[in-house]
């Protein structure tokens, strides 16, 4: 009975653990989805605001058009810098510090954008004319700071790309030289073989320059007469036959 109770307790504990893990996973997944939805909503809202500012720069005249132009330039500069830094931070960790500075700069830009929106709804044109130069000067400072970081990041990535390309080119040249090493090997192998061929005697020319007759070539072999000892008698008989006859029977 005690063993059965222990088993039931273990099963219940396992079920509760699985349930807790499922709940935790569901909560985390829901938070992740919520963050993605918020990010997409923020991007969509920002895109709509940017399109609206672009339209105002073409449709409005006077101070409203000038304010819209300042806001649009400020927003475009910060967005461009953020895209460059976020795109290169995975390859270069030092860009993370630049992203932190950009976040602080973005906070000032958001505060300035709020003041520009308030000024955009100001009915007093005199106040707009008095406040706009100061706000434009602040916007130019923020824009210049963002552009400086963006240009520096672009130059840094370009320099790293050039260095990597130089190293890669050197490695390719070294590999090409290693692949062409067979030329030197074949030349070194053919040189000893050619010298050995020139120094070795030809089969048709015996050593010492003296021709040696073979057993079957018919040159320098003893004749049958020499072997039988009949060379001298035959020579004498031939000489007697060549003498003219004296007329005696």
Secondary structure by P-SEA (a helix, b strand, c coil): caaaaaaaaaaaaaaaaaaaaaaaaaaaaaaaaaaaaaaaaaaaaaaaaaaaaaaaaaccccaaaaaaaaaaaaaaaaaaaaaaaaacccccccaaaaaaaaaaaaaaaaaaaaaaaaaaacccaaaaaacaaaaaaaaaaaaaaaaaaaaaaaaaaaaaaaaaaaaaaaaaaaaaaaaaaaaaaaaaaaaaaaaaaaaccccccccccbbbbccccccccccccccccaaaaaaaaaaaaaccccccc
